[in-house]
Amino acid sequence: MNKLVEKLYQNQALAKDELIELINCDKDTQEELRALAEKVRYENYGNNIFIRGLIEFTNYCKQDCYYCGIRKSNLHCNRYRLSFEQIMECCKDGYSLGFRTFVLQGGEDPYFTDDKICEIVNAMKKTYPDCAITLSLGEKSKESYKRFFDCGADRYLLRHETANKAHFEKLHPPKQTYESRMKCLEYLKEIGYQVGCGFMVGSPYQTVENLAEDLLFIKKINPQMVGIGPFIHHCDTDFKDFPDGELDVTLKLLSIIRLMIPKVLLPATTALATIDLIGREKGIKAGANVVMPNLSPVSVRKDYSLYDNKVCTGEESAECRNCLERRINSIGCKIVTDRGDSKNI
Ligand code: SAM
């Protein structure tokens, strides 16, 4: 077996230059990485794949991330907000389909004040006390994060996007700072959320060295979840001419993360499914153990357009759920109806 794969498996850590070498590895080594990552996923979570019901409740956003299709400067974006009743309807559908985690994700939309978010979280928790609530609302003050947590939010997803400050500044306008993103992640941890960080693979200006820095950063903050997926261009952003992230690099990174943090929750993302017809299945075979199908009403799905050609925008939740089940069973795994809390505590 490749020495670095062996070392990573034994020590759950590698030095930066070793990580760079591993990210650049050939097909044979990638297969060794994959097989070990699959074994470690199995040892920690069996063949269980956790499903999270994603509710993309608003695509209004005050931020202007250069890569993102719902950034405020995109005047072609058809903006929408779900009402309180629509959000609760998504949960109702999701609950009956076996979802026990709801992920409320959206742009940074000032319309949804802290009071409104608390009202939604309170209602979700009261109606579905056996479910976990994950928020993914971007950067907020520590006080806001604490209020949501006190209302019953269990988890928070905030990708760090890149652990390299100079790279962060190439992906965001000056008013969105690296320091602020890092502070937010710190607050979330301090408050007691199960935290998810992550990054895009192949984002513009990213180097292999940056990817190694991302891995070291993730190892250091030891999150409960890590969301990674390929960067995919969006035709109405400044990054429209940049190439999309590569499948194999994404798969290698999933495997490395599984070996670095064996008990982490690792989604096979929609972006991965978008760049490859069986991207999700390949992600699971590479060590992922979470999928996050969409519960939003079909009428708005196409408008939550972070990148071009996003898959699964046309099917009803039940269809998505059944399709996923077939796909997951086809690779010897099974969907579980469970909150699916992280064992990395
Ligand atoms: N506003 C919240 C936030 O910033 O965390 C949640 C929504 S944001 C759109 C969710 C994630 O989408 C971002 O963290 C980013 O990594 C990802 N994303 C945005 N544009 C993308 C693109 N063009 N390709 C792939 N992923 C993208």
Residues whose N, C-alpha, C, O or C-beta is under 5 A from the ligand:
A	BS01	SAM	Y67 C68 G69 G106 G107 E108 S136 L137 G138 L157 L158 R159 M200 P230 F231 I232 H233 H234 A271 L306 Y307
